């Protein structure tokens, strides 16, 4: 099976209210089970479901502040993910 990789990346300078609107749209999409990211040229649609892995990091260094939020999950593609039983003789 071919490995299909889609990637969307967007970066811009915004005020805190604009960022708050983006974060609200993302949380609303997660609640509805569909998050669409687009910038006019590129588009990616994601369907978060099941258990989601959440990672939050924050750093402060020399006046520079950063936090990141990462949400990830595995999509069940219908193939069996069962591991084979171990047999020791």
N, C-alpha and C positions, 0 to 999 in steps of 0.2 A: 504494500500500500504506500502510495506517495505521501511524503510528509508535507502537508500544506501549512504554511506559516503566514499569518496575517499580522500586520503591525500597524498601529496608529500612534502618532506622536504629535503633540501640540505644545507649544510654549509661547507665552506672551507675558507682558507686564500688565498687571491688573490691580484695581483697588480691592479692599477687603470685601466690599459688598458684591462685587462681580464674582469673586472666588466663592463667596457664600452661596450665590445662586447656582454656580456649577456644582458645588458639593450637595446642595439640596436636590438638584436634578439627578445626580448619581444615586443618592439614597432613595429617591422616589422610584427610579428605574429598578434598583435592587428589589424594592418592595413589590414592584409589579412583575418582576422576573424577566425584564428586558432593558438593557442599557445600550443606547446607540451613541457612538462617538463619531462626529463628522466635522469637517472644516471646509466643505465645499469641493475639495479635490479628492479627499479620501473619506472612507466610511467603514466602520466596523460595528457589527451588532453582536452583543454578548447576552447570553441567557443564564444568569446565575441561578443555581438550583442546588438543593441539598445542603450539605455542610460546607461552609465557606471558611477558608483560612484567612485570618486577619493578622497583619503585622503592622505595628505602629512604631516608628523611630523618631527621636527628636535629638537635635544637637545644637549647642551654642559654642561658638569659638571665635574669639577676637571680634566681637560685634556682629558676626554673621550667624543668623538663626535659620534653622531648617527643620521641618518635620515632613515625614512622608507616611502615607497610608497605602498599604498594599493589600488587596483582596484577591484571592485566587481560589480556584476550584477545579476539579476534574469533571469532565463530561463523560457520562456513561454512554458509550457508543454501541452498546448492545453486545459487545464481545465479552466473553467470560473472563473475569479478572481473577478467577479462583486459582490459587496456587495448588500444584500437585501435592499430594500427601507424601510425606517422607517415609520411606521404607528402609529399615536398617536390619540386616540379617547377620 
